[in-house]
């Protein structure tokens, strides 16, 4: 919520916004204030980080656990996906490249119109498996202390004692993520498949 500090004459000295806890603090004031006014917050607020004192305020905070999970899964999965794409492009016969150059196509046009449509037939099935692995590997977040679905489930079990029901909810959640990913990738695989006559 925007907070404005006013002097004795009613002139604005500084404006600040409250943080998520409703706290605010003014820094480097030119003179002392006499009163505070607040106004209704706008419906959407974009918080930009600002240096105040010895720290930053505003913006988005990323926990070390989330950064570790993001980097680990990104690098691990990215390496596998890069290898899948490389193998798919190498699976296209070299004669296709030579034929496209013979008709005067450049490298970008060859990739877009000839190589990638053929490579996608090889790329999509292992890519589907890799996306499913990514969904399942995200459950490893509990090992580094990131509040994952299992962590939330454990808290609910400790509060209510409904262990079987919570395990079923966790299983159903991961099953639904896996089925949605698999259905979408199978639909896309059928779409890029060459129809034989």
Buried (B, 14 or more C-beta within 10 A) or exposed (E): BBBBBBBEEEEEBBEBBBEEEEEBEBEEEEEEBEEEEEEEEEEEEEEEEEEBEEEEBBEEEEEEBBEBBEEBBEEEBEEBBEEBBEEBBEEBEEEBBEEBEEEEBEEEEBBEEBBBEBBBBBBBBBBBEBBBBBBEBBEBBBEEEBBBBBEBBBEBBEEEEEEEEBEEBBEEEBEEBBEEBBEEBEEBBEEBEEEEE
